[in-house]
Amino acid sequence: MSRTLLSIRHLEVPEIESLLQLSKEHKDRVLNGMPPAPAASRTIGLLFFENSTRTRVSFEQAANYSGYRVSNFIAEASSLSKGETLKDTIRTLRSERLDAVVIRHKSSGSAQLAAQFFGGPVINAGDGEHEHPTQALADALTILEHKGRLDGLKVAIVGDVLHSRVARSNAWLLEKMGADVRLVGPPNLLPAETGKLPGEFYQSLLPALQDADVVMCLRLQKERMMEGLLASVGQYRRGYQVNRETLMVAKDDCIVMHPGPLNRGVELDDFAADGPHSVIGEQVENGIYVRMAALSWVFGESLAPVKAKAAKVNA
């Protein structure tokens, strides 16, 4: 049995729970020096039409830990540069006998198109302003490790919500799992039709951060913004930066997150990025285990939990 992982919005709660549990099991195995052996030799095609460090490398690491081969697709060196359509590229890759495709593309809906024409497992690594499901799963795993639950948590998602596929996937996941989702940013960086996204919308930072358990910062995506949407970086910093002062209204044990790459000194200051509240590094690491789980899940594979190795005791 094979599946696709294209969005969080269309997953049921038991599917989200299964993916998170599988992520924990993969993490246990890796940390105990026992990464899983794949049931069969497989080749994963990584199709990244947009620049990426964290997501691309973590998918490579996930494939390596799982024993899969990786075939990296470089758009600039492909037939796309000669005018070939994405549809025909996907059909060509299917004929190249890839077992699964991981795709990142600037166009919303590109992952759905890839799934339509590939005919096998497809994982969405970010499509335009639509969704980024594995990032939301990595964020959820990180929150669970610190808070032990998602249900009932107050989660503030701060910044460029309008252009953020991370915000959309997180809002859907957290709302499905019972969290109180708050989306905050400048009015022109919030969706016009707020009713299509779960959560409560704020235009002022401090009310959104009040008693928050989790503060998730978003990158200002200037490459997707039309001219005039952002008056100035300085104005944004003054109104929406997460920093030592603004975190004072959140809970004392709140955690600060950012999907990266972060604009240090803009979306958050050094205290928020590097201080005791920050779990940004853990988000990056957990991305590996979540993407291992995603690959297992789309192939229909399962794992048994692994017990930690007993420590040696010197007589």
C-alpha positions in Angstrom: 0.0 0.0 0.0 1.4 3.4 -0.9 0.1 6.9 -0.1 0.8 10.6 -0.7 1.4 13.3 1.9 0.3 16.5 0.3 -1.3 18.5 3.1 -2.3 18.6 6.7 -5.7 20.0 5.9 -6.9 16.7 4.4 -5.4 14.4 7.1 -7.6 12.9 9.7 -6.6 13.2 13.4 -5.7 9.4 13.6 -3.4 9.9 10.6 -1.6 12.8 12.3 -1.3 10.8 15.5 0.1 7.9 13.5 2.7 10.1 11.8 3.8 11.6 15.1 4.1 8.3 16.8 6.1 6.9 13.8 8.4 10.0 14.1 9.0 9.2 17.8 9.8 5.6 16.9 12.3 6.6 14.2 13.9 9.1 16.7 14.3 6.3 19.3 16.0 4.1 16.8 18.4 6.7 15.5 19.4 7.9 19.0 19.9 4.3 20.1 22.1 3.5 17.0 19.5 1.3 15.4 18.1 3.0 12.3 15.6 0.9 10.4 16.5 -1.4 7.6 14.1 -0.8 4.6 11.9 -3.6 3.5 13.1 -3.2 0.0 15.7 -1.2 -1.9 14.1 2.1 -2.9 15.1 5.3 -4.7 13.7 8.7 -3.6 13.7 11.6 -6.1 14.2 15.0 -4.5 12.7 17.6 -6.8 13.5 21.0 -5.3 12.5 23.8 -7.6 13.1 26.4 -4.9 16.2 26.9 -2.7 16.2 25.0 0.5 18.7 24.0 3.2 16.9 22.5 6.1 14.1 20.6 4.3 16.3 19.3 1.5 19.2 18.2 3.7 16.8 16.6 6.3 15.1 14.6 3.5 18.5 13.4 2.4 19.4 12.5 6.0 16.1 10.7 6.4 16.6 8.7 3.3 20.2 7.8 4.3 19.2 6.7 7.8 16.4 4.6 6.3 18.7 3.0 3.7 17.2 4.5 0.6 19.0 5.8 -2.4 18.6 9.5 -3.3 18.3 11.0 -6.7 18.7 14.8 -6.6 16.9 16.8 -9.3 18.4 20.1 -10.3 15.9 22.3 -12.1 18.4 24.6 -13.8 20.2 21.6 -15.3 17.0 19.8 -16.4 14.8 19.9 -19.5 12.6 22.4 -17.7 15.2 25.0 -18.7 14.4 23.9 -22.3 10.7 24.5 -21.9 9.5 21.1 -20.7 6.3 21.3 -18.5 6.2 20.1 -14.9 3.6 17.5 -16.0 6.0 16.0 -18.6 8.9 16.2 -16.2 7.0 14.1 -13.6 6.0 11.6 -16.3 9.6 11.3 -17.3 10.7 10.7 -13.7 8.1 8.0 -13.4 9.6 6.2 -16.4 13.0 6.5 -14.7 11.6 4.1 -12.1 11.8 6.3 -9.0 9.9 4.8 -6.1 8.8 8.1 -4.5 9.1 11.8 -5.2 9.6 14.6 -2.7 8.7 18.0 -4.4 9.2 21.6 -3.5 7.8 24.2 -6.0 6.9 27.8 -6.0 3.4 27.1 -7.3 0.5 26.2 -5.0 -1.0 22.9 -6.1 2.3 21.6 -7.7 2.5 18.7 -5.3 -1.1 17.6 -6.2 -0.2 17.8 -9.9 2.9 15.7 -9.2 0.8 13.1 -7.4 -1.6 13.0 -10.3 1.0 12.2 -12.9 3.6 10.3 -10.9 1.3 7.4 -9.9 3.2 6.6 -6.7 4.2 8.1 -3.3 4.6 11.9 -3.4 5.5 14.0 -0.4 4.9 17.8 -0.5 8.1 19.6 0.7 6.3 23.0 0.3 4.2 24.2 -2.6 3.9 28.0 -3.0 1.7 29.6 -0.3 -0.3 26.4 0.2 1.2 23.9 2.6 4.4 22.4 4.1 3.1 19.3 6.0 6.4 17.8 7.2 7.4 21.1 8.8 4.2 21.2 10.8 4.7 17.7 11.9 8.3 18.5 13.0 6.9 21.5 14.9 4.2 19.4 16.5 6.8 16.7 17.6 8.9 19.5 19.1 6.0 20.9 21.0 5.0 17.5 22.3 8.5 16.8 23.6 8.4 20.0 25.7 4.7 20.3 26.6 3.5 16.7 26.5 0.4 17.6 24.7 -1.1 19.8 22.0 -4.7 19.9 23.2 -5.5 23.1 25.1 -2.1 24.9 24.4 -2.2 28.5 23.4 0.0 28.9 20.2 0.8 32.3 18.7 1.9 32.2 15.1 3.6 35.6 14.4 4.5 37.4 11.2 3.9 37.0 7.5 0.9 34.7 7.7 -0.3 35.7 4.2 2.6 34.1 2.4 3.4 31.3 4.8 2.7 27.7 3.9 4.2 26.8 7.3 1.5 28.9 9.1 -1.2 27.2 7.1 0.0 23.7 7.8 0.6 24.5 11.5 -2.8 26.1 11.9 -4.6 23.1 10.5 -2.6 20.6 12.5 -2.8 22.5 15.8 -6.5 23.2 15.4 -7.3 19.5 14.6 -5.3 18.5 17.7 -7.2 20.9 20.0 -4.8 23.8 20.4 -5.9 27.5 20.7 -4.3 29.0 17.5 -3.6 32.7 17.3 -2.4 34.2 14.0 -0.9 37.7 14.3 0.7 40.1 11.9 0.4 43.4 10.1 -3.1 43.7 8.5 -1.6 43.5 5.0 0.3 40.4 5.8 -2.8 38.5 7.0 -5.1 36.6 4.6 -8.1 38.7 3.3 -10.5 35.8 3.9 -9.6 34.8 7.4 -12.5 32.4 7.7 -10.7 29.9 5.4 -8.0 29.3 8.0 -8.5 28.0 11.5 -7.6 30.2 14.4 -8.2 33.6 15.8 -6.6 36.6 14.0 -4.8 39.5 15.8 -3.3 42.7 14.4 -1.5 43.5 17.6 1.3 41.4 19.0 1.0 41.6 22.8 -2.7 40.4 23.0 -1.7 37.4 20.9 1.2 36.6 23.1 -0.7 36.9 26.3 -0.2 33.6 28.3 1.0 31.8 25.2 2.6 28.4 25.6 4.2 28.4 22.2 5.4 31.4 20.1 6.1 30.5 16.5 7.8 33.2 14.4 7.5 33.3 10.6 10.0 34.5 8.1 9.2 37.7 6.1 8.9 36.2 2.6 9.9 39.3 0.6 10.3 37.2 -2.5 6.5 36.6 -2.5 5.5 40.1 -1.5 4.1 42.6 -4.0 5.6 46.1 -3.7 4.0 48.1 -0.9 2.9 45.3 1.3 5.6 46.0 3.8 6.2 49.6 4.6 9.6 49.0 6.1 11.6 46.3 7.9 12.1 48.8 10.8 8.3 49.3 11.1 7.8 45.6 11.2 10.5 45.1 13.8 8.9 47.8 16.1 5.5 46.3 15.9 6.0 42.5 15.6 9.4 41.4 16.7 9.5 38.6 19.3 12.1 39.6 21.9 13.0 39.7 25.6 10.4 42.4 26.2 7.5 41.0 24.3 8.0 37.5 25.6 7.3 38.8 29.1 3.5 38.6 28.5 3.8 34.9 27.4 4.0 32.1 29.9 7.3 31.8 31.8 7.9 28.4 30.3 6.8 29.2 26.8 8.9 27.9 23.9 10.0 30.0 20.9 10.0 28.4 17.4 11.0 29.5 13.9 11.0 27.3 10.8 14.0 29.1 9.3 15.8 30.7 7.7 15.4 33.4 10.3 16.1 37.1 9.8 17.9 37.7 13.0 17.2 41.1 14.5 13.9 41.4 12.5 11.5 38.5 13.4 13.2 37.9 16.7 16.1 39.1 18.7 19.2 37.2 20.0 17.4 36.5 23.3 14.4 34.9 21.6 16.6 33.0 19.0 19.3 31.7 21.4 17.9 32.1 24.9 16.3 29.6 27.3 12.9 29.6 25.4 14.3 28.7 22.0 13.8 25.2 20.6 14.8 26.2 17.0 17.7 23.7 16.8 15.4 20.9 18.0 12.9 21.8 15.3 15.6 21.3 12.7 16.7 17.9 14.2 13.2 16.7 14.5 12.7 17.4 10.8 14.9 14.4 10.1 12.8 12.0 12.1 9.5 13.3 10.8 10.7 12.9 7.2 11.8 9.4 8.0 8.3 8.8 9.2 6.8 10.4 6.1 8.8 8.1 3.9 7.8 5.0 5.9 4.2 6.2 6.0 3.8 6.8 2.2 5.3 3.3 1.6 2.9 1.7 4.1 5.8 0.6 6.4 5.6 0.4 10.2 8.1 0.1 13.0 8.1 -1.3 16.5 9.4 1.0 19.3 12.9 0.4 20.5 13.9 0.4 24.1 16.9 2.5 25.1 20.1 0.6 25.6 21.0 0.0 29.2 23.9 2.0 30.5 27.0 0.0 31.4 27.7 -0.2 35.1 31.3 -0.4 36.3 32.0 -2.8 39.1 
